[in-house]
Amino acid sequence: MSASNPSPSSPPPASGSPRRWPALAALTLSVLIVGLDGTIINVALPTLAGELHADSAQLQWIGGGYLLALSVAMLPVGLLGDRYGHKRLLLGGIALFGLASLGGAFAGSPATVTAARAVLGLGAAAIMPLSMAILPRLFSKEELPRAVAVWTAATALGMPVGPLVGGWLLDHFWWGSVFLFNVPVTVLALAAGLWLLPSDRTRAVAEGRPAVAGESGAADGKVRVAGAAVPFDGAGAVLGALGITALVYGAILIPRDGWTAPAVLAALLASAALLTAFVLRERRHPHPIVDLKLFADRRFLWGTLIAVFVNFAVMGILFVVPQYLQVVLGHDSFATGIRVLPLIGGLMAAAAASEPLVPRLGARTVVTLGMAVLAGGVLLGATTDLSSGYGFTALWLSLTGLGFGLAVVPATSLVMGSLPDGDTGRGTSLLETVQQLGGVLGVAGLGSLLGYGYLARLRTDGLPAGAADSARDSVSGAGEVARNLHDAGLAANAHEAFVHGMNLVLTACGGLSLLTAVLAAVFLPSRSSRCRKVARVRPERAESMA
């Protein structure tokens, strides 16, 4: 496509480039390594406890520090990318991720590992939203859903594969290998990004505006929009960061202290007050960090909510299923990672199916269908009992992955299509932040539900006090007690109790998925109304609307 006479509605010059698919591979490589790192550390925690003499609180913050940094930094990074250049900040995030991985590999104490994990979170906070923000510059509206599907599959693939890779590395190398593994991958992603991704100067020209600081042609270092200097909303950034910090901190404490603990209640109440103040300020600020007006567009509002609900359900599945495969069915970390892959297989099949379905049926129909299939798969999984083998698990995981892909790909494409030119970073940061916080609270809530179901069926009568406490703490603890006491009955009871708790979690996820299907059918804009709306504003683009 020609880049002559650019306007805000013109397709970016990179769209249609023969290098767009290799560029997508570079983006997916970066998000894949983020997904891997988010779960790979879990299998290394017992080794870290032994090698670095880390106690339970330190182990908790090795995971929590990453989550906290990721959640806090993700919100403002989109605005910074819009102003200073998506490619520049994305490559900076990849480089930071690689350097933090190198530092973590040779850390000598729990505190330094926690610090390295926090810096990894900062790098991931730049990678996730900015890699998504670049997609509309690479692909036309017709090809964007396919690109979103590949990007989504890469983010989802990292979660179950992380324990697989981590288990293999720990079986063959020292604990630092789970960090060092990231370094060559980030170097490759950085080199590919430098070579393949469109420059930020190209983006500025496509949007018909002056280059901003960090782009070619801006030498004074000032942030500019349409030639005018724009202040950064520092107070809003602080309010948002503090509110998200309080929310994530409270969620981290919930598994250990419970929902009614004073520290948890104080953190959640503080978060509610701070985030309310943040929203009020952003509504009034002339140049907000978050463009709340995006929620006035039904595509963005309901596409985002559906993506959050889907993420909630999938996070619940990935929270309980690996434990079931390991503890109840007896597989190791590597075998568990392999056995979760039917979920990704279903997602990839849905990615291929959604591309021809959305133009024919419309996003509303496909998303509704996807949520119904997702609900059916999860509710089928909720009928699991101790006699169910892996074949049954593979079946419902495949159905769940199929529904996941059919729902999340069109929903994300709707969100991407609603973002104004020049503000894609702010929009994708808002989407990713809301999804991240929804996932954090979802895991906390579903973890509590799992614990409730487990304890409701567990029988510890007759056990010594210490052994009973260990058995109640987790199904793994119950298994250890059963082995020490040679009590096969306790092991069977603990497995049955865990499956009961898992089924409660899956039932909750299935019920939420059914509710989301209804919401999608009622509130998502129809294909025809969307096209008519765009035709009134931009007749030349109405034909491309799905």
C-alpha positions in Angstrom: 0.0 0.0 0.0 1.2 3.5 -0.7 1.9 5.8 2.2 1.3 9.0 0.2 -1.1 11.5 1.5 -1.4 9.9 4.9 -4.3 10.6 7.2 -5.3 9.3 10.6 -7.5 6.8 8.9 -4.9 5.5 6.4 -3.6 2.0 6.8 0.0 2.0 8.1 2.7 1.7 5.5 3.8 -1.6 7.1 0.4 -3.2 6.4 0.8 -5.6 3.5 4.6 -5.8 3.8 6.0 -9.3 3.0 7.9 -9.0 6.3 4.7 -8.7 8.4 4.5 -12.5 9.2 8.2 -12.8 10.2 7.6 -9.6 12.3 4.6 -11.3 14.0 7.0 -14.2 14.8 9.3 -11.8 16.5 6.4 -10.4 18.6 5.1 -13.8 19.5 8.5 -14.9 20.5 8.7 -12.1 23.0 5.2 -12.8 24.5 5.9 -16.5 24.6 8.9 -16.0 26.8 6.8 -13.8 29.1 4.2 -16.6 29.4 6.9 -19.2 30.0 8.6 -17.1 32.7 5.3 -16.5 34.5 4.9 -20.2 35.3 8.4 -21.7 35.0 9.4 -20.3 38.4 6.7 -22.4 40.1 8.5 -25.7 39.6 11.8 -24.1 40.8 10.5 -22.8 44.2 11.3 -26.1 46.1 14.8 -26.1 44.7 15.3 -22.4 45.6 14.1 -23.1 49.1 16.8 -25.7 49.5 19.7 -24.0 47.6 19.1 -20.5 48.9 17.5 -21.4 52.2 14.4 -19.3 51.4 11.5 -19.5 53.8 7.8 -19.6 52.8 7.4 -15.8 52.9 10.5 -15.2 50.7 9.2 -17.8 48.2 5.9 -16.1 48.2 7.5 -12.8 47.2 9.7 -14.3 44.5 6.4 -14.9 42.7 4.5 -11.9 44.1 7.3 -9.4 43.3 7.0 -10.2 39.6 3.2 -10.0 39.7 3.2 -6.7 41.5 5.7 -5.0 39.1 3.9 -6.4 36.1 0.5 -5.1 37.2 1.7 -1.7 38.3 3.9 -0.8 35.3 1.5 -2.0 32.6 -1.0 0.8 32.9 1.3 3.8 32.0 3.5 2.0 29.6 1.0 2.2 26.8 0.8 6.0 27.0 4.6 6.2 27.0 4.7 3.9 24.0 2.2 6.2 22.1 4.3 9.2 22.9 7.9 7.9 22.6 7.4 5.0 20.1 6.0 1.5 20.4 9.1 -0.2 18.9 11.6 1.7 21.0 9.9 0.9 24.3 9.1 -2.7 23.3 12.7 -3.4 22.4 13.7 -1.7 25.7 11.4 -4.0 27.6 12.8 -7.1 25.8 16.3 -6.0 26.6 15.4 -5.3 30.3 13.8 -8.8 30.4 17.0 -10.4 29.2 19.3 -8.5 31.5 17.0 -9.3 34.5 17.1 -13.0 33.5 20.9 -12.9 33.4 21.0 -11.3 36.8 18.5 -13.8 38.3 20.5 -16.8 37.0 23.5 -15.8 39.2 21.6 -14.4 42.2 23.0 -15.5 45.5 20.1 -14.8 47.9 16.3 -14.8 48.0 16.3 -11.0 48.1 18.3 -10.8 44.8 16.1 -13.4 43.1 13.1 -11.3 44.2 14.7 -8.2 42.8 15.4 -9.9 39.5 11.9 -11.2 39.3 10.5 -7.7 39.9 12.7 -6.3 37.1 11.4 -9.1 34.9 7.9 -7.9 35.7 8.8 -4.4 34.5 10.1 -5.8 31.2 7.0 -8.0 30.8 4.8 -4.9 31.4 6.3 -3.3 28.4 6.3 -6.4 26.2 2.7 -7.4 26.5 0.7 -4.3 25.6 3.2 -2.8 23.2 3.5 -6.0 21.2 -0.3 -6.0 20.8 -0.3 -2.3 19.9 2.0 -2.9 17.0 -0.3 -5.5 15.4 -2.7 -3.0 13.6 0.4 -1.4 12.0 1.5 -4.7 10.5 -1.8 -6.2 9.4 -4.9 -5.0 7.5 -8.3 -5.4 9.2 -8.9 -8.6 7.2 -5.7 -10.2 8.5 -5.7 -8.7 12.0 -7.9 -11.5 13.5 -5.4 -14.2 12.3 -2.6 -12.2 13.8 -4.4 -11.7 17.1 -5.1 -15.5 17.1 -1.4 -16.3 16.8 -0.4 -13.7 19.4 -3.1 -15.0 21.8 -1.9 -18.6 21.2 1.7 -17.6 22.1 0.6 -16.0 25.3 -1.5 -19.0 26.3 1.1 -21.5 25.2 3.7 -20.2 27.7 1.5 -20.9 30.7 1.3 -24.7 30.5 4.7 -25.2 28.8 6.5 -23.2 31.5 6.4 -26.0 34.1 7.4 -28.5 31.3 10.5 -26.5 30.4 11.3 -25.8 34.1 11.1 -29.4 35.1 13.4 -30.5 32.2 15.9 -27.8 33.1 16.0 -28.6 36.8 16.4 -32.3 36.0 19.5 -31.6 33.9 21.0 -28.3 35.2 21.3 -26.0 38.2 18.4 -23.8 39.4 19.7 -20.7 37.6 19.0 -22.3 34.3 15.3 -21.4 34.6 16.5 -17.8 34.4 19.4 -18.3 31.9 17.0 -20.0 29.5 15.4 -16.6 28.8 18.7 -14.9 27.7 19.3 -16.4 24.2 15.5 -16.2 23.4 15.4 -12.5 24.3 18.6 -11.8 22.3 16.9 -13.5 19.3 13.6 -11.6 19.9 15.6 -8.3 20.2 17.5 -8.9 16.9 14.4 -9.9 15.1 12.5 -6.9 16.4 15.2 -4.5 15.4 15.3 -5.8 11.9 11.6 -6.7 11.2 9.4 -4.3 13.1 8.3 -1.0 11.5 10.1 2.1 12.7 8.3 4.6 14.9 9.0 7.3 12.3 6.9 5.2 9.9 4.1 5.2 12.5 4.2 9.0 12.9 4.0 9.6 9.1 1.1 7.1 8.8 -0.8 9.0 11.5 -0.2 12.4 9.9 1.4 14.0 12.9 4.9 15.3 13.9 7.4 12.8 15.2 7.5 12.8 19.0 10.5 12.4 21.4 12.3 9.2 20.6 11.2 9.2 16.9 13.2 10.4 14.0 12.7 14.1 13.5 12.2 15.1 17.2 15.4 16.5 18.6 14.3 18.7 21.5 13.2 15.7 23.7 9.8 17.2 24.4 6.6 15.1 24.2 4.4 16.6 21.5 0.9 15.9 20.2 -0.1 17.8 17.1 2.9 20.1 17.7 2.0 21.0 21.3 3.9 20.0 24.4 1.8 17.7 26.7 2.5 17.2 30.4 2.6 13.7 31.8 -0.1 13.1 34.5 2.3 12.2 37.3 -0.3 12.4 40.1 -2.6 10.1 38.1 0.2 7.7 37.6 0.9 7.6 41.3 -2.7 7.1 42.2 -3.1 4.2 39.7 0.2 2.6 40.9 -0.8 2.8 44.5 -4.3 1.5 43.9 -3.0 -1.5 41.8 -0.3 -2.2 44.4 -2.8 -2.4 47.2 -5.1 -4.6 45.2 -2.4 -7.1 44.1 -0.8 -7.0 47.6 -4.2 -8.0 49.1 -4.7 -10.7 46.6 -1.2 -12.1 47.3 -2.1 -12.3 51.0 -5.5 -14.0 50.5 -4.2 -17.6 50.1 -2.2 -17.4 53.3 -4.4 -15.2 55.5 -7.9 -15.5 54.1 -10.4 -12.9 52.8 -11.3 -11.5 56.3 -7.8 -11.0 57.6 -7.2 -7.3 58.7 -4.3 -6.9 56.4 -6.3 -8.2 53.4 -9.3 -6.0 54.2 -7.2 -2.9 54.7 -5.4 -3.5 51.4 -8.6 -4.1 49.4 -10.3 -1.1 50.9 -7.3 1.1 50.3 -7.2 -0.1 46.7 -10.9 0.7 46.2 -10.4 4.2 47.5 -7.2 4.9 45.5 -8.6 3.5 42.2 -11.8 5.5 42.6 -9.7 8.6 43.1 -7.7 7.6 40.0 -10.8 7.2 37.8 -12.2 10.5 39.0 -8.9 12.3 38.2 -8.6 10.6 34.8 -12.1 11.7 33.8 -11.2 15.3 34.4 -7.6 15.4 33.2 -7.1 16.9 29.7 -4.4 14.4 28.9 -5.1 11.3 31.0 -3.0 8.1 31.3 -6.1 6.1 30.6 -8.7 7.1 28.1 -11.9 6.2 29.9 -13.9 7.4 26.9 -13.0 4.2 25.2 -15.6 2.5 27.4 -18.3 4.5 25.5 -17.6 2.3 22.5 -19.5 -1.0 22.9 -16.9 -2.8 21.0 -14.2 -1.8 23.5 -16.4 -2.2 26.6 -17.8 -5.6 25.9 -14.8 -6.9 24.0 -12.7 -6.1 27.1 -15.2 -7.5 29.6 -15.5 -10.7 27.6 -11.7 -11.0 27.3 -11.5 -10.6 31.1 -14.2 -13.2 31.8 -12.5 -15.7 29.4 -9.1 -15.0 31.0 -10.7 -15.6 34.4 -12.1 -19.0 33.4 -8.8 -20.1 31.7 -6.7 -19.0 34.7 -9.0 -21.1 36.9 -8.4 -24.1 34.7 -4.7 -23.6 34.6 -4.7 -23.2 38.4 -6.4 -26.5 39.2 -5.6 -28.9 36.3 -1.8 -29.1 36.7 -2.3 -29.9 40.3 -4.8 -32.6 39.4 -2.5 -34.1 36.8 0.5 -34.1 39.2 -1.1 -35.1 42.5 -4.1 -37.2 41.6 -2.9 -38.8 38.4 0.7 -38.9 39.5 2.5 -37.2 36.5 5.7 -35.2 36.9 6.1 -31.6 35.8 7.3 -32.5 32.3 4.5 -34.9 31.7 2.0 -32.5 33.2 3.0 -29.8 30.8 2.6 -32.1 27.8 -0.9 -33.2 29.0 -2.2 -29.6 29.2 -1.4 -29.0 25.5 -4.8 -30.1 24.2 -6.0 -26.8 25.5 -3.6 -25.1 23.2 -4.5 -27.5 20.4 -8.2 -26.4 20.7 -7.1 -22.8 20.7 -5.2 -23.2 17.5 -8.1 -25.0 15.8 -10.4 -22.2 16.8 -7.9 -19.6 15.5 -8.1 -21.3 12.1 -11.9 -21.5 12.3 -12.7 -18.0 13.5 -11.1 -16.3 10.5 -13.8 -17.5 8.0 -16.6 -17.6 10.5 -16.4 -14.0 11.7 -17.0 -12.4 8.3 -19.9 -14.7 7.6 -21.6 -14.8 11.0 -20.4 -11.7 12.7 -18.3 -11.4 15.9 -21.3 -11.4 18.2 -22.4 -14.9 17.0 -18.9 -16.3 17.0 -18.1 -15.0 20.5 -21.4 -16.3 21.9 -20.8 -19.7 20.3 -17.3 -19.7 21.7 -18.4 -18.9 25.2 -21.1 -21.6 25.0 -18.5 -24.2 23.9 -16.1 -23.0 26.6 -18.8 -23.4 29.2 -19.7 -26.9 27.9 -16.1 -28.0 28.0 -15.5 -26.7 31.6 -18.8 -28.1 32.9 -17.9 -31.5 31.4 -14.7 -31.3 33.3 -16.6 -30.5 36.4 -18.0 -34.1 36.3 -14.5 -35.6 36.9 -14.2 -38.3 39.5 -11.4 -40.5 40.7 -12.2 -43.1 38.0 -11.8 -40.5 35.2 -8.6 -41.0 33.3 -6.5 -38.6 31.3 -8.4 -39.3 28.1 -11.5 -37.6 29.6 -9.3 -34.7 30.7 -7.9 -34.3 27.2 -11.4 -34.3 25.7 -12.8 -31.5 27.9 -9.5 -29.5 27.7 -9.7 -29.6 23.9 -13.3 -28.4 23.9 -12.4 -25.7 26.4 -9.5 -24.5 24.2 -11.8 -24.5 21.2 -14.3 -22.3 23.0 -11.5 -20.1 24.3 -10.2 -19.3 20.9 -13.6 -18.8 19.3 -14.4 -16.2 22.0 -11.2 -14.4 22.7 -9.9 -13.9 19.2 -13.0 -12.0 17.9 -13.4 -10.1 21.2 -9.8 -8.9 21.1 -10.1 -8.0 17.4 -13.2 -5.9 18.3 -11.1 -4.1 21.0 -8.3 -3.5 18.5 -10.7 -2.2 15.9 -12.2 0.3 18.3 -8.8 2.0 19.2 -8.1 5.4 17.7 -5.0 5.8 15.6 -2.2 7.1 17.7 -3.6 5.8 21.0 -3.3 2.0 20.5 -0.8 1.7 23.3 -3.1 3.3 25.8 -5.9 1.0 24.7 -3.9 -2.2 24.8 -2.4 -1.3 28.2 -5.9 -0.7 29.6 -7.0 -4.1 28.2 -4.0 -6.0 29.5 -4.2 -4.3 32.9 -7.8 -5.1 33.4 -7.2 -8.7 32.3 -4.2 -9.0 34.6 -6.1 -7.7 37.7 -9.1 -9.8 36.8 -6.8 -12.8 36.7 -5.1 -12.0 40.0 -8.5 -11.7 41.8 -9.8 -14.7 40.0 -7.0 -17.0 41.1 -7.4 -15.7 44.7 -11.1 -16.3 44.6 -11.0 -19.6 42.9 -8.1 -20.7 45.1 -10.3 -20.0 48.1 -13.1 -22.0 46.5 -10.8 -24.9 45.9 -9.6 -24.8 49.5 -13.2 -24.8 50.7 -14.2 -27.8 48.6 -11.0 -29.7 49.6 -11.5 -29.1 53.4 -15.2 -30.0 53.2 -14.4 -33.6 52.1 -11.1 -34.2 53.8 -11.1 -36.4 56.9 -8.2 -36.0 59.3 -9.8 -37.7 62.4 -7.2 -39.7 64.3 -4.2 -38.0 62.8 -1.6 -36.3 65.0 -2.1 -32.6 65.2 0.9 -31.7 63.1 0.1 -34.3 60.5 -3.5 -33.1 60.4 -2.4 -29.5 59.8 -0.1 -30.6 56.9 -2.9 -32.6 55.3 -5.3 -29.7 55.6 -2.7 -27.3 54.1 -2.7 -28.9 50.7 -3.3 -32.2 48.9 0.5 -32.5 48.4 0.9 -32.2 52.1 -1.7 -34.9 52.7 0.1 -37.2 50.2 3.3 -36.7 52.1 1.6 -37.5 55.4 0.0 -40.6 53.9 3.4 -41.8 52.7 5.0 -41.3 56.0 2.2 -43.0 57.9 1.6 -45.7 55.2 -2.0 -44.6 55.2 -3.5 -45.4 51.8 -7.0 -44.4 53.0 -5.8 -40.8 53.7 -4.2 -40.5 50.2 -7.4 -41.7 48.5 -9.6 -39.4 50.7 -7.3 -36.4 49.9 -7.5 -37.1 46.2 -11.3 -37.4 46.3 -11.4 -34.1 48.3 -9.2 -32.3 45.9 -11.3 -33.5 42.9 -14.4 -32.2 44.7 -12.7 -28.8 45.1 -11.5 -28.8 41.5 -15.1 -29.5 40.3 -16.4 -26.6 42.3 -13.9 -24.3 40.6 -14.7 -25.7 37.2 -18.5 -25.3 37.9 -17.9 -21.7 38.8 -15.9 -21.1 35.6 -18.6 -22.8 33.6 -21.3 -20.7 35.1 -19.4 -17.5 34.4 -18.8 -18.6 30.8 -22.6 -19.2 30.3 -23.3 -15.8 31.8 -20.7 -14.3 29.4 -22.3 -16.0 26.5 -25.6 -14.4 27.3 -24.0 -11.0 27.8 -22.2 -11.3 24.4 -25.5 -12.3 22.6 -27.3 -9.3 24.2 -24.7 -6.5 24.2 -22.1 -7.1 21.6 -22.8 -4.9 18.5 -24.2 -6.7 15.6 -22.3 -6.8 12.3 -24.9 -4.8 10.4 -25.2 -2.0 13.0 -21.5 -1.7 13.3 -21.1 -1.4 9.5 -23.8 1.2 9.3 -22.2 3.3 12.1 -18.8 3.2 10.4 -20.4 4.0 7.0 -21.8 7.2 8.4 -18.4 8.3 9.6 -16.0 6.7 7.2 -17.7 5.4 4.1 -14.4 4.3 2.6 -13.8 1.9 5.5 -17.3 0.4 6.0 -16.7 -2.4 3.5 -13.9 -3.8 5.6 -15.8 -4.0 8.9 -16.7 -7.5 10.1 
